[in-house]
Amino acid sequence: MATQKLAKKLTPTAVEMARPEVEPYRVWDTVVPQLHVRVQPSGIKSWNVQWSRTRSKSLGKWPGVTVEAARQRARILLAETQEHGAPLDMGGGPATVSMICRDYADALEAEGRKRAALDARKVLDRIVHGDPIGKIRADRLTQKDLEAWQARMAAGELSGRKKCKPSPATLNRNLTTLKAALNRALSRREIPQARAIEWNSIKRHKDADQRREVYLDRSQRAAFLGAADGDLRDLLTCVALTGCRPGDPAALLRKDYDSRTASVTFRTKTGPRTIPISPAAKMLFDRLAKNKLPAARMFTNGKEAWTAQAWAYLVKKAVEKAGLPTGTVVYALRHSWITDAIVGGMDVVTAARLTGTSVEMINKNYGHLVQGVARDKLAAVQFL
């Protein structure tokens, strides 16, 4: 029998500092009171949620399952218990699409792929958990259900902003994420194999991943930035000066910027990468870093963190105000940076490293520019 400890608001530090004792003990969470971490004499720490005096369920081990992930799973199980008398995977009913998707994100985190898990949770929160598809039994999911879900996404209903409809490329990425979750459940025999035909029948949008054609020259970029308000202008300026993805500055913390070496570490998408920055970018970062604590965000939307949903509508208004080409998005600034870098003679390996992409992707989207630069250089060399 595990000894009870005083309840406290569990944080990563609090869990890490819970030292093993001669007897196992529990530390209860004050945020989700039915949640506790059990500390074994061996030092193993595991999460459990208890919904009655005699019934509980393990939620996984620390640190594979983080504090927030444990709370999220505990809240889901407690809600299922209130509605069904027990969690759905303990006799309360079969797994829903939402449950399958949450298990998928948890599995990514357990594998040590924390960034991928975080990205998956953000996407799935938006496209599954808040949509009717999330409540459908996974073993009864049909092609018709998936087509209706796709139609809601295409109409912008899942983002809450019908004026900001996702691009075909975004729709394809969303479909890929959902299919990955469903296929994981299929491989674990949580869904009948025959059911796979339902989502395999849903095809990706054609030509969604073609080379990005919206290039902004310097005057157009200046007009774009000039049409944006303060916080948005800072975000756009960072993308324009570094060629990073829009999500990179949105996740950047003060501690990720080193003014002394004029370098910044972006920690999104493909993992951390530390890159040098130009004098113009350094001026931007120095201004934003002033008087900020190490854990503070460098780029904010007012006092809130930036999200794609938050900047999409504002960017659309700025594009219209600046009179830029139809289809201009934040990514056009990244595309323009890479284009100018390659035309200016930067090799593809360096361009790929600085922008956090692969040489293969650079060659796919910008290979025609590389060939042009190579021809110009060859023409300037006398071989005979």
N, C-alpha and C positions, 0 to 999 in steps of 0.2 A: 504494500500500500504506500503510495507516494505521499510524502509530507506536503501540506499546504503552505504556501508562502503568501505574504501580503501581496495584494493586487497592486499593479502599477501600470502606467501607460507604457506598453512595450515599444521599444525602439531598437534598431539594429545594435546600438551600443549596449543597451540594457540586456539584450539577449546574449550578446558576445561576452559580457561581464558576468553572466550567471555561471559561477564556478561549480564543478562537480563536488558532491559531498559523499559521505559514507552511504547514505540512503538516498534513493531517488526523491525528487521533489518537484512541485509544480509552481509556476509563477503565472498568475492570472492577469489578463489584460483588462484595463478599465475602459477601453474604447469599445471592444466587443466582449462583454463580461463572461460569455460562455466559452471564450477561447483561452487556452493556456499553452505554455511551452513546458514540456516535461524534460527535466535534466537528469540523466542517468549517471551513476558513479563512474561509468566509463568515459563520460564527457559527451556522449551522444545527446543531442537535443532534438526533440520532435514536437510537432504541433498537433493539438487535439482540440476538437470542439465538442462540448457536452450539452445536450438539449434536454436531458432528464437526469434524475438522480443516478440512474444505472446505465444510461445509454450515451455513448460517445463514439467519435470517429476520428481516425488518424488522418491528418492533412499533409503529411510528409515531413521530411527532416530539414532542420536548419543546417547550413545556409542555403541549400538548394531551393527551399521555399522561403521567400523573404517575409518580413513582417506584413507588408501590405498585401502580398499574395495570400498569406494565411488568413488575414482579415476578410479579404474578398471571398475566398472560398467558404469561410465560416458563415458569412452573411447569406450566401447563396443556400448553403445547407440548412440554415435556420429558417429561411423563408420557405424552403421546400417542406421542412418539417411542420411548420405552422399550417401549410396548405394541405399536405398529404399525410401527416402523422409520422413521417420518416423521410430521410433524404431519398430522392428518386432512385439512386443506385444501391439503396439498401431495402428495396421492397416497396418504396413509395411509387414506383413507376419506371418506365424505360427512359433512356437518355434522350434529351432534347438536343437540337442543333447547338444551342447555347452551351450546354454542358460539354459537348464534344469539342467545341471551340476553346472553352476555358481549359480543358484538359490538354489540348494541343499547346497553348501558350505556356502552361505550367511545365510541360515536357521540355519545351525549348529552354526554359530557365534551369531545369534540373540538369540539362546537358551542358550547362555553363554558357549558353548563348543568351546572355542577359539582354543585350541590345536587341537581338531578334525577337526575344520574348516581349520586350517593352513595345516594340513596333507592332507586333502582332496584336497585343492587347488593345492598343490605340485604334487599330483598324477594325478589329472585331467588335469593340465597344460601339463603334459608329455604324457598322454595316450589318451586325447580327443581333447583338444583345438588346438594342433598342428597336428592333424591327420584328414584325410578326413571324418571320422565318425562324427566329431564335426559339420560339415556343413549340415548333413542330417536332414531333418525334423523329429522330434521325433515321430510324428504320422504316419510316413512312414518307420520307422526303421524295417528292416527285419532280420531274422536269418542269411541270407546270408551276410548281411552287418556286423553283429557281428562276424561271422566266419572269414571273411576277416580281420577284425580288430584284432582278436586273432592271426591270422597267422602273421600279421605285428609285433605284440608284441613279439611273440615267436622267430621271426627272428632277434630281436634286432633293428628293424627299428625305433621304437618310441623313443629309448634312444639315437639314433644317433651313437651308437657304436655296430656294428654288431658282433664284437668279444666278446661283453659282453652281452650275451643273458640272459634274466631273468630266474630264477628258476621256476619250476611248482608252488611252493608256492607263489611266487610273482605274477605270472599270475592269480592265484586264488584270491589273495587280490585285484588286479586291477579289476577283474570281479565283485567282491563283491561291490566295491566302485561305479562302474558304475550302477550296478543293484539297489543299494540303491537310487541313484539319479533318476533313471527312475521310481522306485516304488513310490517315493515321488510325482512325477508329476502325476502318475497314481491315487494316493489317492486324489489328488486335482482336478481330472477330467481334467487335461491339456492334457492327452493322453487317447484315448479310451481304455476301459477295455480289449477289445478283443486283443489289441496289446501286452499285457503282454506275450502271448504265444511265441512271437518271442524271448525274452531274457530268458524266463523260459526253453526254449529248449536247451540253451547253458549250458553244464554241466561243473563242476569243474574238474580239473585234479585229477585223482585218486592217492592215496598214496603220495600226495604232502606234507602232514602234518604229515608224520610218524616221529617217534623218530629220531633225528639227530644222525648219527652214526660216523661222523668224529671227533674222539678224538685225540688231540695232546698231547703227553707227554712233559715233561719239556724241553728235548733236542730239540724236534721239534718246540716248541714255541720259544725257543731261536734262532733257525735257521730262523724261520719266521720273527722275529723282526730284525735279522741281515741282512736279504735280503731286508729289506725295507729302503727307504731313510728317512731323518730326520723328516719331518712333518708327513709322513705316519707312521713312527716308533712310534712317540709320540701317535698317535691315537690308534694304535694297542696295545701299552703298557698299555694304560688306560683300554682298554677292557680286556686285559689279567690279570690286577691286581685288577679290580673291578667286573668283570662279567657283566658289563653294556651292553646295546645294542650299536651298532656302532653309531647310531644317537644321543645318549646321550652326548658324548664329543663334537660332531659336533655342538651342540646347546649351549654348556656350556659357560657362561660368567664369567669374573673375579670375579664379586660380588657373584657368586654362590659357591665360595670356601672360607672356613674359615680355615686358617692355624693354628690359635690358638687352635681350637677344633679338628683339623685334620678331618674335615668333608666336604662333598660336596653335593650340592643340584642339582639333575638332574631334568629337567622340561619337559620331553618329554613323548610321548606315553600314559602312564597311569596317568599323572599328576605329580606334584612335589613330590619328595621323598628325604629326607636328610639322608645320610648314613655315617658311620665312614669309614675311609680308613686306609690301612696298612702303616707302615713306608716307604716301597718302593714306594707306590703310592704317599705318601706325598712329597717325594723327587722330583718326577715328577711334581706334581702340584706346588710346591714351585718354581721350575725352570721356569715353564711356566707363573706363575703369576707375576714374577718379572717385575717391572716398567710398569705394565699394568693398565689402567684406569678401573673403575668398569664395564663399559658397553662394554669393549673389549672382543673379543672371546678368550678363552683359547687355543683352538686348531684350527689352520688355515692351509689351503693349499696354502702356500706362503702368500699372503695377502688376499686371497679369503676364503669364507666360504666353509667348506667341504660339499659335496653332495655324495650320493650313486653312482651317475654316475661318479663322479671325482675319487673316490677311487677304483671302481670296476676293472678297467683295470690295475691300479698300483698294486693292491693286486694280481691279476692273474699273473703278471710278477714276483712278490716276491715269490709266491707259486711255480712257475716253477723253479726259481733260487734256492730255498731252497730244492727242491726235495720232496715236501710234497704230501700227497695222493690226488688223483683226487677228486674234489668236495670240497676242502678246501676253505672256505671263511672266512671273518672276524668273522662271527657268531661262527665259530669253537672255537675261543678263549673264547667266553662266555660259550659255551657248556662245554668246558674243565674246566673252573672255577667252574661251578655248579657241574660238576661231581666230581671234587676233593673235593669240600666243603662237599658234601653229603657223599662221601666215608670216608672223614676225621671225620665224626660224626656230622656235622652241621644239626640241625633240619630243616624240610621243611618250617616251618613258617618263620624262620630267613632267609633262602635262598631265599624264595619268596620276602620278604620285601627288602632285599639288592639288588636284581636284578630287582625289579619292575615288577614281574609277579604274578600269582595267585598260591595258594597252589594246586589247581586243575591241572594247567598246569605242575607244578613240578611233581606231582604224575603221570600224564599222560606220561611224557617224561623220568622221572628218578625214577619212582616207583620201578623198578627192583633193583636199587642201594639201595634205602631206605630199601627194604626187606633184602638185603644182609647185610647191616650194623646192622639191627635189629637182624638177626640171629647170627652175630658175638658177639654182646653184650649179647644176651641171653645165648650163650655158655659159657661166662665168669662168669655167675652168678649161684650160687648154691641156688636153691629154696627149696630143701629138704635135 
